[in-house]
Amino acid sequence: MNHLLLIDDDLGLSELLAQLLELEGFELTLAHDGQSGLDLALEKDYDLILLDVMLPKLNGFEVLKSLRANKQTPVLMLTARGDEIDRVVGLEIGADDYLPKPFNDRELVARIKAIIRRSHILPNDKQSCLHEYGDIKLDPSRHEVYCQDQLVILTGTEFGLLFEMIQNAGDLISKESLSEKVLNKKLMPFDRSLDMHLSNLRKKLPERMDGRPRVKTIRGKGYIWLP
């Protein structure tokens, strides 16, 4: 059973979500302010954290920033509908995805399952071995990435993005394809999730020894991971 942490100060919504998610087979722990939520997130291991932006004591961004300094637990941020700034900031700090309030119950459950699925890659014949691509070594079964022999800490979403691009090194991959394969959702107009995750990935990987970029952006078409 997957264990979720919901950090939201709306008591009524929290209780409704608790009932919904328990019916879907999830175990749920509730926190109603940012500080207690952060304490729980650091104290225990959860499969996913549902994190509201507007919280007492510590807001959602402060919670996420402190969490990412210590853990890479998957985070789905709950944002105000139409507030693009909140979404961009959340993704920059390290959120795996966001969902605007009010949201559809089915959409919420689908997003949760998709994030958990890509954050818990199970070993199989294709994934259990170590993959080497230039100065990058990638172990899908452990979600570990080494670049120039140094461990690079990635979120589950960043790992999935890197793995997908590296497997198609040298080929043009459309943003639509990446969004569906990595984020498990169709690319929507003005959705910058993929761009933000790629930007975070680029910042975390050291520069190549030959000075060449790792990724080439083809405007209006997609990306190419350069061999």
GIZI-V407837 format. One record per residue. SS is DSSP state (H for helix, E for strand, - for the rest). OMEGA is omega as a letter, one per 20 degrees, with the letter a starting at -180 (NA if undefined). D_LAST is the distance of its C-alpha to the last C-alpha in Angstrom with 1 decimal. Layout:
SS	OMEGA	D_LAST
SS	OMEGA	D_LAST
This chain:
-	r	40.0
-	a	37.5
E	a	39.0
E	r	38.5
E	r	39.7
E	r	41.1
E	a	41.7
-	a	43.9
-	r	47.3
-	a	48.6
H	a	50.8
H	r	51.6
H	a	48.0
H	a	47.1
H	r	49.8
H	r	48.9
H	r	45.2
H	r	46.4
H	a	48.5
H	a	45.7
H	r	43.0
H	r	45.5
H	r	46.4
-	r	42.7
-	r	42.8
-	r	41.3
E	a	43.0
E	r	43.3
E	a	44.2
E	r	45.5
E	a	45.5
-	r	47.1
-	a	46.1
H	a	42.9
H	a	44.2
H	r	45.4
H	r	42.2
H	r	40.0
H	r	42.4
H	a	42.0
H	a	38.2
H	a	38.0
H	a	40.8
-	r	39.6
-	r	36.4
-	r	36.0
-	r	33.7
E	r	33.5
E	r	35.4
E	a	36.9
E	r	37.4
E	r	39.6
-	a	39.1
-	a	42.8
-	r	44.3
-	r	47.2
-	r	46.8
-	r	43.0
-	a	41.1
H	r	38.1
H	r	35.7
H	r	37.4
H	a	37.3
H	a	33.5
H	r	32.7
H	r	34.9
H	a	33.5
H	r	29.9
-	a	30.9
-	a	32.0
-	r	30.6
-	r	27.8
-	r	30.3
-	a	29.2
E	r	31.2
E	a	32.4
E	r	34.1
E	a	37.2
E	r	37.6
E	a	40.3
-	r	39.9
-	a	38.7
-	a	37.8
H	a	34.3
H	r	34.3
H	a	34.8
H	a	31.9
H	a	29.5
H	r	30.9
H	r	30.7
H	r	27.0
H	a	26.3
H	r	28.3
-	r	26.5
-	r	28.3
-	r	26.5
E	r	28.5
E	r	31.7
E	a	34.7
E	r	37.4
E	i	41.1
-	a	43.0
-	r	40.8
-	a	41.4
H	a	42.0
H	r	39.8
H	r	36.9
H	a	37.2
H	r	37.3
H	r	34.3
H	r	32.2
H	a	33.4
H	r	32.6
H	a	29.1
H	r	28.2
H	a	29.8
H	a	28.0
H	r	24.5
H	a	25.6
-	r	27.0
-	a	24.5
-	r	26.5
-	r	25.3
-	a	25.2
-	a	24.0
-	a	20.6
-	a	20.2
-	a	22.4
-	r	20.0
E	r	17.5
E	r	13.9
E	r	11.5
E	a	7.8
-	a	7.5
-	a	10.4
E	r	11.0
E	a	13.7
E	r	15.0
E	a	18.4
-	a	19.4
-	r	23.0
-	a	23.6
-	r	21.4
E	r	20.2
E	r	17.0
E	r	16.6
E	a	14.4
-	r	15.3
-	r	18.1
E	a	19.6
E	r	20.4
E	a	19.2
-	a	21.9
-	r	20.7
-	r	23.0
H	r	22.9
H	r	21.6
H	r	18.8
H	r	17.9
H	r	18.1
H	r	15.9
H	a	13.1
H	a	13.6
H	a	13.7
H	a	10.6
H	r	8.5
H	r	10.5
-	a	9.5
-	r	5.8
-	a	5.8
-	r	9.5
E	r	12.1
E	a	13.9
E	r	17.3
H	r	19.0
H	a	21.8
H	r	19.8
H	a	18.2
H	a	21.7
H	a	23.3
H	a	21.0
H	a	20.5
H	a	23.7
-	r	25.8
-	r	27.3
-	r	27.3
-	a	26.0
-	r	29.2
-	r	29.9
-	r	29.6
-	a	27.9
-	a	25.5
H	a	24.6
H	r	21.0
H	a	20.5
H	r	22.2
H	r	20.3
H	r	16.9
H	r	18.6
H	r	19.9
H	r	16.5
H	a	15.1
H	a	18.3
H	a	18.2
-	r	14.9
-	r	15.3
-	r	13.7
-	a	11.0
-	a	12.9
-	r	11.7
-	a	12.8
-	r	10.0
-	r	9.9
-	a	7.8
E	r	9.2
E	r	10.7
E	r	14.1
E	a	15.8
-	r	19.4
-	a	21.5
-	a	18.9
E	a	16.2
E	r	12.6
E	r	9.0
E	a	6.4
-	a	3.8
-	NA	0.0
